[in-house]
């Protein structure tokens, strides 16, 4: 090989070595920071902008893309201990001409966390309604999407504020009462003693517990490097006391079956998406909802667990888009009639 070419590779290697070493060092020493940068980069790539809005002294943090148009806006509510960016994997496959809004739920990420806040499902529904009013999102009925705890809140919101909603998508929502408890719920009931609150499976505090939680929530077995697991834990640990307080509130007698108690009040067209292998919330919940909601479409996903949004983002996006198209087409036909 020509000496000049060898020198070129040596120089190029030296030039690249610094950023590569810096990346490796960051990965090993500051995995939590890398995870934040990752979400920032993904939001930027997908055109999602972060904004803040206030209701009196309460701050909501949200991301959005697009503007309200002839199609309904879409408001997306994340699950327990997650944040607005969990929807990015779905946003990637949604048309860019849709107006999307992803909000941090009460106490999560950039939204106000207050010891005085009502974290019950009713309390969260009221907060989300305040957010909707602040953005004037209900100037025209919008499509509401929620998963897990966010699905619980979304379903109750549709029951409490029917005029705000044009249609609804519930992705493996919490809040239903089953005839028999699955293994996960049985385990939770054993943890209701005060001294056991530190052992809630959905609130990991070590990389090993994080790995167990991912296996619980996902049918797909992700091979996550130890450093990423550590980073995910590092991001969560400062918030774990809040997550415990929130968890105990949403499984309390006041909140646990709030969706079940209000599902017959849901009158808008509703899409139910559920992973058949969900170990957290049993898939038979889809049938419970379908029997109580008149205009209801059920989609059960094979080889999919509780983390539908993460495991099957493309399919989730397609189901929502197709559902919206069918509902929108039906509405237009009714107007013509």
N, C-alpha and C positions, 0 to 999 in steps of 0.2 A: 504494500500500500504506500502511496506517495507520502512523504514526510509532511507536506503541507496539510494533507487531509487528516493525518494523525494529529497534528497540532490543532486543527480545527475542532476535532472531537474532544481533545483535552480542554480547550478553552470553553467549548459549549458545556462540557461536563462540569467544569468549575463554576460556570455561570449559573447552571441549573441546580447545583448542589446546595446553594444557600437557601432558596425558597423551598426545596424539597426537605432539607433538614429542619427548616423552620416549621413546615407542615407536620413532619413526624414528631417534632418536639411538642407542638401544640396538641397533637392527637394524644400523646402520652401524658402530658402534664396538665392540659386544660381541656379535657373532652367536653365539658359543659359549655365552654365558650364556643367551641367548634359547632356544637349542636345549634346554638343561637344564630351563628353565622350562616349555617346551612338553611335554616328557616327564612332568614332575611334574604338570602340569595334566591331561594325558591319563590318567595313572594314577589320579588323584583322580576324574576323571569316570567312569571305568570301574569304580571300586571296588576297584582293586588296591592292597593295602597292602604296604609294604616292611618286611622284618624281617631280622634277622641271627641266625645260629646257629653254634655253635662245636664243632669236633671237636678236642679238646686245644687247641693254640694256633693252629689254622687256622680262619679265619672264612669263612663262606659268606654271601653276600647274595642275597636272593630276594624276589620279590613273590608275593602270593597273593590269591585271592578264593574265598569260600565255605568250606565245611567238608566233611570226608569224610562220605559218605552211602552209600546202597545202590548208587549208580553208582561205577565206578572213578574215583579221583582221576586227574588228568592232570598229568604232569611234562613241561615243555617245555625243550629244550636248544637254545640259539642257535648260530649259526655263527661262523666265524673272525673275530676282531676286532670282533664285535658285542656285544650285551649283552641282558639280560632284557627290556628295553623294546621290542626289535624285534618281539616277539610281540603287542604291543598292538593292531596292526591286525587280527589274527586274533581276539584276545580280545573285541573289539568285537562280533563276530558269534557268539560262543559263548553258550549258555544260562547264565543267572546262577545256576542251581541246580547247576552243576558245580563241583567243587573243583579249582581251577587253581593250579599252582605253576610259576613261571618263575624259574630260577636263573641267576646270573652264573657262567659257566664258569670253571675255574681260571685265576687271573691276570687276569681281566676285571673291569672296573668295581669293584664293592664286595667281590668275593671276593679272598682273600689272594693276593698275588703274591710269590713267594719264589724267589730264585736257586737254592735247593736243591730246588725242586719238580720232580717228574717230569712233564714236559709231553707225553710220548709218549701215544698213544691209550690204551694199557694204564694209564698213570699217571692219565689223566683219568677213565677208567672207575672206577678205584678211589676217586678223590676223589668222584665223583658217588654212588657206593655209600655212602661215609661220610656224605654229605649226606642221602641217603635214610634211613639208619639214625638220624641225629640227629633227623629229623622223624617217625620211625616211619612213614614213608610206605608201607613194605612190610608193615605190619601186615595189610594186605589188598592183593592184587595190583593194581597200577595200570597205567594206559595211559601209555606213554612215547612222546614225540614229539621228533624231532630233525631239524634241517636242515643240510645241507652238512657241516662238521666236526662239528656237533652230531648229525647223522644218523649219521656214522661212529661216534661215541661211543655213541649210542643202540643201534645195531645190535649192537655188540660187547658192550654191557651186557646185552642180551637173551640173548646167547649165554653169557655168564659167570654171570649170575644169573637163570636162567629162572623160578625160583619167585617172584621179585619182580614179574614182569610178567604182566598179563592179556592185553595186546595191544600192538601197536607201529605207529607211523606214521613212515615215513622219507621226508623231503622232499628230493629230489635229493641223496642222501648221498654223501660222499666215501668213499674206501677201497676202490674196486673196481679190478680190473685189466682193461684193455681190450686187444683184439687190435691195435688201431691207436690212436695218440695223436691227439687233436684239435689244432687250431692253438694253443690256449691252453697245453696241456701241452707241446707242442713248444717253445713260447716259454720256458716255465719251465725246461726242461732246458738251454736255452742260458744261463740265468741262474744256474746252479749254481756257477759260479766265484765265489770269495770276493769279488772286486772288484765283482761284479754284484749282490750281495745288496741293494744300495740301490735296485734297479730293479724289485723285485717288483711286478707290476701291482695286487695286492690291498692294497698298503701305500702309499697316496698321501701325498705331502708337499707338494703344491701344489694350488690349485683346479683347474688344468688336468688334473692326474693324477686328482683326485677325479672330475671329469667323465668321464674315460676309463674309470675303474673302474665308474661307474654305467652307462655304455653297454655295458660288457662283461657286467655282471651282469643287465641288464634288457633285455627285448625292447621294452618300452614306452619310448619316448624322453621322459623327463621333462625339462621345461624348468626347470632349477633356477637361481635368481638367483645371481649371482656372490658376493654377501655370504653366502648360505646355504652355498655351496660352501666359502667361506673359513671359515665357522663349523665346518663338518664337519671340515675339515682341522685347525683349531685344537684341536678336541677330541681328535683322534687323535695329533697330533704328539708329545706327551709320552709316548705309549705305543708309538711305532713301533719302538724298539729291542727291546721285549718281543715285539711282533708278529713281527719278523724272527726272533728266537730260536724262537718258537713255530712259525712256518711251517717253518723248517728241520727242526724236530723231527718235525712231522707228515708231512713228505714224505720223511723218512729211510727207509732200508731196513727199520728196525724197525717203523715205523708205517704206511707208505704203503698197504699192501694188507691191513691188519688185518681190515677187514670182510669182504673177499673170502675170507680164510683161515678165517673163523668163521661165514660166512652159513649153512652147512649145519647149524649147531647151533641156529639160531633155530627154535623149535617153536611159538611163539604166533601167532595170527592177525595178519597184517601187511598194512598199507596202504602202497603205494608211490605217491607223488605226484611228478610230474616235469614241468617245462616242456619242450615239444617243441623250443623254440628256445634251449635252454641252451647257452651258449658256453663255460662253465667246466667242467662235468662232462657228458659226452655222455649223451643220453637213452637210449641203448641199455643203460645201466646198469640200467634198470628190468627189462629182459628177463633180464639176468644174474641178478638177485635172484629174479625170478619162477620161474626154472628150478631154484633151489636151496632156496627156501622153499615148503613144501607148501601151507599155507593162506595164499595171497597174493593180494591184489587190487591191480591196477595202474590208475592214473588218469593219463593223459597230457593235459596242458593245452595247447590251441592258443594261439598268439600269446603265449607266456609264456617268459621266460628262466630264469636261475638263481635270481633273487630272487622265488621263488614267493610267499613270505609277504607281500612288499610289493606285488607286482603283482596277485595274485589272493587277497586275504585272505578275502573272503566265500566264494568257492568252496572254499578250503582248509578253512575252518571247517565248511562244510556237508558236505564229504567226510568229515571226521573224525567229526562228529556222527552222520552216517548209518552210517558204519562201526561206531562204538561201539554204535549201536542194534541193528545186525544181529548183532554178536558177542554182545551182552548178551542178545538175544532167543534166540539159539542156545543159550547157556549155560543159560538158564531152562528151555528145552524139554528139555535133557539131564537136568536135575534132576528134571523131571516124569516122564521116562521111567524 
